[in-house]
Amino acid sequence: MYQAKFLKQHDLVEEEVIIEVNGLELVGFSLDDNHRFLPNKIYPINLEFTILDDPEIVILKEPQYSVERIGEGFSYLICGLVHNDSIDIGHDINIKDDCFKFENLDYKFVRMRVDRISIEFI
């Protein structure tokens, strides 16, 4: 669980929200579509990634932490350290997907494309 500052909700796509977590700005898919959020208010959240197709995972030779949004959608290219079926992307943030298992990748740095980062407001 993280404390996130709610920054903005998309005017047309109400599931698209922009938050700030530990100094990192993320555009994510809100799993809570029944709530209107107040700008600059802090909310407790959980983060999860979703991969819709076959995962594109590259094992990195050097340590790297990064989060890069791909285009204008929900997709991201993330780099980080795999541990316990989650990926540490830096900024004291670990993201996981309960359906996805990082087999044989524990304690390895990887780069992977995720189709979206889902945000659950608690």
N, C-alpha and C positions, 0 to 999 in steps of 0.2 A: 504494500500500500504506500502511496505517495501523497504529498500535499501539492496540489497544482493550482496555479493562478489561471482562472478562466479569462481569456483575452477576447474571443470573438466567436460568433456563430455565423455560418454562411447564410446569406439572405435567401437563397433559393433551395439549397440542399441542407435541411435543418440538422441532418446527422453529422455534417462536417463542422468540427469545432477546432479552434486554435487554443492551445494551452501552453503554459510555461511550467516546466518541472525542473527543479534544480538548475535553473539558468538556461535550459534547453527549450527552444520553442518547437512544438510539434503540431502538425495538422493531422487530426485523427478522426476516426469514425466513432461517434458517440453511440453507446449501446443503450442510452437512456433518452428516448425521443419524446417523453412525456413531460419534460422539465425545461423551463426557460432559465437560463443561467445569467447571473449578474456579472458584468465586466469587472475585472480586477478583484473579484472575490476568490478566496481560497477554498477549494473543495478537496475532500479525500477521494482518491481515484485508485483504480488498478489499471495496469497496462498489459495488453496482450497483442501478439502479432498473428496475422492470418496469411497463410500461403495457400492459394487456390489451386495451383498446378504443381508439377514436379518442382521440388526445391532446387534453386541454383546456389549451391554452396561451394565456396573456394576456400581451401585451407591456406592461411597466410604464413609466410616464412618469418615475418617480423610482427611484433605486437602493434596493433592498430585499433583505435576506438574512433568511430565516426558514425554519423547519422546524416544521410543526404537524401532529401526528397527528390523523387523522380517526376519531373513535369509538374502539372497542376492537380494531379489526382491524389490518391491516398498512398501510393507506392513509395517505398523507401529502399535505399541500399544501405545496409547497416553492417558495421564491422565491430567485432568485439571478441571477448573471451567466453567460451562455452563452459558452463559449470552447472551441474544438476538440471539438465534440460532447460536451461535458460541461457540468455546471452547478455553479458555485461557490456553495455554500449558506452560506458563512461558516464560521467556526470552522476555517479552513484545510482545508476538506473539499470535494472535487470528486467528484461522482457522475456516472456515465455508464451507458449501456446500449449494448452493442455492436450491437444491432439497430436502435436509434433514432438518427436523424440530425436535428439541429437545422438544417434548411435555412433559409438567409437570416436566421438569428438571432444570428450571431456578434457578440459584444460588446454584446448587448442584455440588459436585465434582464427576466426573465419570471417568471410565476407559473404553476405547473402541478400537476396532481393526478397522483400516481403510485400505482399499485395496491399496490406493496410495495417496500421496500428490502431487497435480498438481501445477505446477509453470507457471504462465503467465507472460512473460516478456513484460513490457509496453513500 
